Amino acid sequence: MKNKNFNVSRRLFRQAKDLIPGGVNSPVRAFKAVGGNPLFIDKAKGCKIYDVDGNAYVDYVLSWGPMILGHAHPRIVSALKKAVMRGTSFGAPTALEIELAELVLAAYPSMDRVRMVNSGTEATMSAIRVARGYTGRDKIIKFEGCYHGHADGLLVKAGSGAMTFGLPDSPGVPKSYARNTITLPFNDILSLKKVIDGEWRSIACIIVEPVVGNIGCVLPRPGFLEALRKLTKKHGIVLIFDEVMTGFRVSFGGAQARYGITPDMTCLGKVIGGGLPVGAYGGRKDIMSLVSPEGPVYQAGTLSGNPLAMTAGIETLRELSRPGIYRKLERNSARLEKGLIDAARRAGVAAKFYRAGSMFCTYFTDQEVFDYASAKTADTKRFARFFAGMLRRGVNLAPSQFEAGFMSLAHTDKEIDSTIKAAYEALKESAK
Ligand SMILES: *Cc1c(COP(=O)(O)O)cnc(C)c1O
């Protein structure tokens, strides 16, 4: 293991802190949960990412999920080069928007209509507005540890960022907003039933990450998503699957295809933008027909449907539609899973590993993780030591115990096996 030098990253971080709050444009990037300085990135290619000090890493952050094909995929780069020459934004409809909408609707049969936005936050915020407009009700149910972007009213028990910083609610969110958000434990059908039986008349929607990626990787217990579907249907509550992370990730058709549940509305982001800023929300025709200008629920965006973003999305989804792609992701992810579980056992470290397709998390705990409270039993200090050990060995993990890791199509057995070897050494070290 050669010693790495982080001098340029350090200098840039000092400079950034005088200009940008905390030196970063999104909080989890700041390495606060693990200590140390964030890496400033120079470039990335395939499964590798390179910092400004010239260090290379095998990357399992993948821009927090979008880069499922690997970084700077030739197909995306060449399509974007062509697109940029035609102009970068028109503020008028293009055929590209039809193409991406067709690809999304074909993959998600629960959606009859889809609207493009610029981020996952916009997608969930808008979907909830539509659900409220549709039902004429104000309250929403979300689950502890689920993150649905940073809109007011959704920043209640909202996963990794909030967990890391110990801020279950953010200052600046009016109490009156948060009052309309009911928060329940994930995977707990009984408490859900109780609340719905009592309050369904005022509940517009339930929004859920069908696999919770924002407290690591928490899988739905058998029957939980089914119960959500049954109870919402019975009481006219809109069921929103926030598949911003899981969409095109846990399968081509997302968690709804993987678990065989049909939500009323779906939010997408991350992978559908192929690394450019894209979000989308959609659902049943009778619900989506309320969206402006077809209906009265207002939602708009100067750069929505941006031609570069649409191009990256289209090419990503086309590449993902090729036969064998998800089989390959599954195979690679299973290889990593097996290796990491084995490494933890050999190193004598208590760990629980969870995975849905190509998203996963290793929790340093001996307890089953099935919700926010059980995720919190993980040893974050050990994670910080493990994280630093992996970084020194050239593996880039998300800088928090409560984030999912991601596999891309660019990772090969060579990098996966070197990751497992690094993990064994870093785990040994962390046990000291
Ligand atoms: C990332 C994420 C969001 C927010 O998306 P942004 O593009 O960061 O606004 C919303 N929901 C889930 C499930 C996410 O993982």
The ligand as an SDF file (V2000), in Angstrom:
LIG
                    3D

 15 15  0  0  0  0  0  0  0  0999 V2000
  -31.2090   11.0490   -4.2000 C   0  0  0  0  0  0  0  0  0  0  0  0
  -32.6080   10.8570   -3.7900 C   0  0  0  0  0  0  0  0  0  0  0  0
  -33.5580   11.9050   -3.8550 C   0  0  0  0  0  0  0  0  0  0  0  0
  -33.1740   13.3110   -4.1770 C   0  0  0  0  0  0  0  0  0  0  0  0
  -32.6850   13.4620   -5.4540 O   0  0  0  0  0  0  0  0  0  0  0  0
  -31.8140   14.7800   -5.8020 P   0  0  0  0  0  0  0  0  0  0  0  0
  -31.5580   14.6390   -7.2670 O   0  0  0  0  0  0  0  0  0  0  0  0
  -30.5930   14.6790   -4.9640 O   0  0  0  0  0  0  0  0  0  0  0  0
  -32.6490   15.9450   -5.4670 O   0  0  0  0  0  0  0  0  0  0  0  0
  -34.8710   11.6030   -3.5730 C   0  0  0  0  0  0  0  0  0  0  0  0
  -35.2450   10.3680   -3.2340 N   0  0  0  0  0  0  0  0  0  0  0  0
  -34.3780    9.3450   -3.1530 C   0  0  0  0  0  0  0  0  0  0  0  0
  -34.8660    7.9920   -2.8110 C   0  0  0  0  0  0  0  0  0  0  0  0
  -33.0280    9.5560   -3.4140 C   0  0  0  0  0  0  0  0  0  0  0  0
  -32.1640    8.5480   -3.2980 O   0  0  0  0  0  0  0  0  0  0  0  0
  1  2  1  0
  2  3  1  0
  2 14  2  0
  3  4  1  0
  3 10  2  0
  4  5  1  0
  5  6  1  0
  6  7  2  0
  6  8  1  0
  6  9  1  0
 10 11  1  0
 11 12  2  0
 12 13  1  0
 12 14  1  0
 14 15  1  0
M  END
$$$$
